Amino acid sequence: MNRQCIRVDKKKGEHVRKLLMEKGLLDTSVRIASDDSCIYIPLIPAANATDLSLEDALVTEREFVMHERPATLEHMLGYTPRYEVIGSIALLESGETDLERAADALLQANPHIKTVLAALSPVEGEFRTRRFIFIKGENTTHTVHKEYGCRYAVDMEKAYFTPRLATERSRILEQVREGEVITDMFAGVGPFSILIAKNRPSCRVVAIDKNPEAVKFLRHNIALNAVSNVEAIEGDAKAEVRNYAGIADHVIMNLPHTAQEFLDAAMVVAKPGTVIHYYDITPEDDLYSSSLAHIEAAAQRAGFGIEPIATRIVRSYSPHQFNVCIEVRIQGRGR
Ligand SMILES: C[S@@+](CC[C@H](N)C(=O)[O-])C[C@H]1O[C@@H](n2cnc3c(N)ncnc32)[C@H](O)[C@@H]1O
């Protein structure tokens, strides 16, 4: 099938290709063609070639060979931008210089992406949310993300969610046995709680979050995933744990930066044998020691001891800081 294209002298080819790419007019589904002196650059069907007014270039038609594989971002942009995909939203990380062009390439490379946003702020504030700027596609911050057979609706401006913890969540699930009680102290829209509830139907999950918007999505996600063993609690974990004293087999503390302030509250729901899954941001020269000391001190205040069972780096946070997980088993009688 013939396609509309631009014929241009080989020497000017790269300049014209870049220009068409910037304008979002390059058809990247087929290979650029050439003969001895010219190259033929394919245009997307909707391109209005008469508006282009390219010097020394001719609008013509010819057949092109399809790419065997869909064009990659590297192929389209000459580099791979830093981004993550949450549901149908691609989120470009700060540092991206040509947002419009990167957004065009993302929309073209991945048919599941309908919206491209860029982060305007880091994760911030008590509710760990971010601000975004809309770049291209459908103008929304709401999406539904699929992960390990679960679906999570989230408005990214109103509540925290990251797909980067998917593997970590599955690691926690592997440690939970049927019939256990889990307290998810900072549950957000529910990715730890719902994954566990769905895969361990006889577990009881108490999911707490202080952000009313996160809890709204948590409740929605409980219904979306048809789980009946999650109790969604809106409130401050420090206060709410008093209603669940001494019942937890697992306590998930996914509030890096400030989880330390909640260790005494974690000890309220703990009992001998409870496993605490504690997340922190730590410097490379003290990945685990100080955090372990804080956990041990809180356990001692509650009349417990601890047995460290695992430590791991979850992901890199900044050049010299890491998001780590420390897991300890509670020992002793408690107060
Ligand atoms: C890093 S997010 C983690 C959310 C969820 N666990 C996840 O993986 O997506 C931390 C959550 O803690 C919540 N939070 C902050 N302070 C809290 C508090 N005092 N009590 C309960 N939740 C709190 C925030 O609203 C946020 O949703």
The ligand as a MOL file (V3000), in Angstrom:
LIG
                    3D

  0  0  0     0  0            999 V3000
M  V30 BEGIN CTAB
M  V30 COUNTS 27 29 0 0 0
M  V30 BEGIN ATOM
M  V30 1 C 3.9860 5.6460 51.0780 0
M  V30 2 S 2.2180 5.6510 51.1380 0 CHG=1
M  V30 3 C 1.9430 3.8880 51.0360 0
M  V30 4 C 0.5780 3.4910 50.6050 0
M  V30 5 C 0.4280 2.0020 50.2770 0
M  V30 6 N 0.9390 1.1550 51.3270 0
M  V30 7 C 1.0910 1.6710 48.9650 0
M  V30 8 O 2.0230 0.8940 48.9250 0
M  V30 9 O 0.6560 2.2060 47.9400 0 CHG=-1
M  V30 10 C 1.9320 6.0190 52.8300 0
M  V30 11 C 0.4700 6.2000 53.2080 0
M  V30 12 O 0.4060 6.5000 54.6070 0
M  V30 13 C -0.6690 7.3830 54.8340 0
M  V30 14 N -0.4760 8.0280 56.1530 0
M  V30 15 C 0.3390 9.0550 56.4530 0
M  V30 16 N 0.2650 9.3370 57.7630 0
M  V30 17 C -0.6180 8.4530 58.3130 0
M  V30 18 C -1.1050 8.2250 59.6270 0
M  V30 19 N -0.7240 8.9860 60.6570 0
M  V30 20 N -1.9730 7.2070 59.8140 0
M  V30 21 C -2.3810 6.4340 58.7830 0
M  V30 22 N -1.9740 6.6340 57.5130 0
M  V30 23 C -1.0930 7.6180 57.2720 0
M  V30 24 C -0.6530 8.3000 53.6350 0
M  V30 25 O -1.9010 8.9040 53.4400 0
M  V30 26 C -0.2560 7.3260 52.5000 0
M  V30 27 O -1.3960 6.8330 51.8450 0
M  V30 END ATOM
M  V30 BEGIN BOND
M  V30 1 1 1 2
M  V30 2 1 2 3
M  V30 3 1 2 10
M  V30 4 1 3 4
M  V30 5 1 4 5
M  V30 6 1 5 6
M  V30 7 1 5 7
M  V30 8 2 7 8
M  V30 9 1 7 9
M  V30 10 1 10 11
M  V30 11 1 11 12
M  V30 12 1 11 26
M  V30 13 1 12 13
M  V30 14 1 13 14
M  V30 15 1 13 24
M  V30 16 1 14 15
M  V30 17 1 14 23
M  V30 18 2 15 16
M  V30 19 1 16 17
M  V30 20 1 17 18
M  V30 21 2 17 23
M  V30 22 1 18 19
M  V30 23 2 18 20
M  V30 24 1 20 21
M  V30 25 2 21 22
M  V30 26 1 22 23
M  V30 27 1 24 25
M  V30 28 1 24 26
M  V30 29 1 26 27
M  V30 END BOND
M  V30 END CTAB
M  END
